[in-house]
Amino acid sequence: MRSKTLALTLAALVGMGSAVAGPVTVTTGAGYIKMVDALTALYQKETGQTIQKSFGGNIGQMLAQVKHGDGVNVVISDEATLKRFNDLLSPEASPLGQTPLVLIWRK
């Protein structure tokens, strides 16, 4: 049930026109890939919409790629890490469950 809540949270955020324009591409650090894979699979099953994923290292490396315009528009990681990139990411964040992870999007 919890993963369904997470998928619905992601669906609500992805559906917000001001949050994400165009195709959705999500990234996360290596430690969260399994969770993001499960979350996106559930979202795709529930909605029939595809989410592209871009993984390739730790969250610092992934955020550096976001900064250079790699097409990623949704980032899932811990809030403390994402706060270090407040010049790059939206100041709005949406908690995912009761864990310290948040979903945030590129400005």
Secondary structure, DSSP 8 states (H G I E B T S, - for coil): -HHHHHHHHHHHHHH-TTT--SS-EEEE-GGGHHHHHHHHHHHHHHH----EE---S-HHHHHHHHHTT-S--EEEEEHHHHHTTTTTB-S--EE-TTSSEEEEEB-
